[in-house]
């Protein structure tokens, strides 16, 4: 089962987070989430999409609240979400959401030739 994770901040459209990537939040222009708000620090926080459906939220210089509770480091999964798959966040004084969605249709299957003849036919087709 694949779990898609999306992040929305300040009511903006949600951005899908890619596994194994880090997303920085702060006032620096080159950050993935650059926010010009009085409650946001230059190097506020980082979101690390650790693996399928697991996200770490780490405070660098600012304050982060997860479901109303202030945290320094917090692992988030679907278990932390409400019935709609949403975890409520506050980055400084800016509202945000982490959205978890199960996407069973996105699992990929690969058709692998299992006989010599099938493998040979596939190569013949690719070479045309």
C-alpha positions in Angstrom: 0.0 0.0 0.0 1.3 3.4 -1.0 0.6 6.4 1.3 0.8 9.8 -0.4 1.7 12.7 1.9 0.8 16.3 1.0 1.6 19.5 2.9 -0.4 22.7 2.8 0.6 25.9 4.5 -1.4 29.0 5.0 -4.3 27.7 3.0 -2.2 27.3 -0.2 -2.7 24.3 -2.5 -1.2 21.1 -1.0 2.2 20.0 -2.3 3.0 16.3 -2.6 6.1 15.3 -0.6 8.5 12.9 -2.2 10.0 10.1 -0.2 13.6 10.6 1.0 13.4 14.4 0.4 13.9 17.2 2.9 11.8 20.4 2.7 13.0 23.5 4.5 10.7 26.1 6.0 11.8 29.6 6.8 12.2 33.1 5.4 15.1 32.3 3.0 14.1 32.7 -0.6 15.6 29.4 -1.8 13.7 27.3 0.8 10.9 25.0 -0.5 8.5 26.8 1.8 9.5 30.4 2.1 7.2 32.4 4.4 7.5 36.1 5.0 5.7 36.2 8.4 6.7 37.9 11.6 6.5 34.5 13.5 8.7 32.6 11.0 12.4 32.4 11.6 15.0 32.4 8.9 15.7 28.7 9.5 12.5 27.7 11.1 12.0 24.0 10.5 12.6 21.0 8.2 10.2 18.3 7.0 11.9 15.0 6.1 9.8 12.5 4.2 11.6 9.5 5.6 9.8 6.6 3.9 6.4 5.7 2.5 3.8 7.5 4.8 6.3 8.6 7.4 7.3 12.2 7.9 9.6 13.8 10.4 9.0 17.4 11.4 12.0 19.0 13.1 12.2 22.4 14.6 15.4 24.3 13.8 15.0 27.8 15.2 11.2 28.3 15.4 8.2 26.8 17.0 6.0 24.1 15.6 2.7 22.7 17.0 1.3 19.3 16.0 -2.4 18.9 16.8 -2.1 21.7 19.3 1.0 20.5 21.1 4.4 22.1 20.7 7.1 19.8 19.5 10.8 19.9 18.7 11.0 16.6 16.7 7.9 14.7 15.7 7.4 11.6 13.5 4.0 11.8 11.7 2.1 8.9 10.1 -1.5 8.2 9.3 -2.0 7.2 12.9 -1.6 10.8 13.9 -4.2 12.1 11.4 -7.9 12.7 12.0 -10.6 10.7 10.2 -10.0 12.9 7.1 -6.3 12.0 7.0 -5.2 15.4 8.2 -2.7 16.4 10.9 -3.1 20.0 12.0 0.1 21.9 12.2 1.1 25.4 13.2 4.4 26.8 12.0 5.0 29.8 14.2 1.6 31.5 13.9 0.9 30.1 10.4 -1.6 27.3 10.0 -0.7 24.2 8.0 -1.8 20.7 7.3 -0.1 17.4 6.6 -2.5 15.2 4.6 -2.1 11.4 4.4 -3.9 9.5 1.7 -3.8 5.8 1.0 -3.4 5.2 -2.7 -3.7 1.4 -3.4 -4.1 2.0 -7.1 -0.6 3.5 -7.4 1.2 0.2 -6.6 3.2 -0.7 -9.7 3.4 -4.2 -11.1 6.0 -5.1 -13.6 5.4 -7.7 -16.3 8.6 -9.8 -16.3 9.2 -12.4 -19.0 9.7 -15.7 -17.3 10.7 -17.9 -20.2 13.5 -17.7 -22.7 11.0 -17.4 -25.6 9.2 -14.6 -24.0 12.4 -12.7 -23.3 13.6 -13.3 -26.9 10.3 -12.0 -28.2 10.5 -8.9 -26.1 14.0 -8.1 -27.4 12.9 -8.6 -31.0 10.0 -6.2 -30.4 12.3 -3.5 -28.8 14.8 -3.7 -31.6 12.3 -2.9 -34.4 
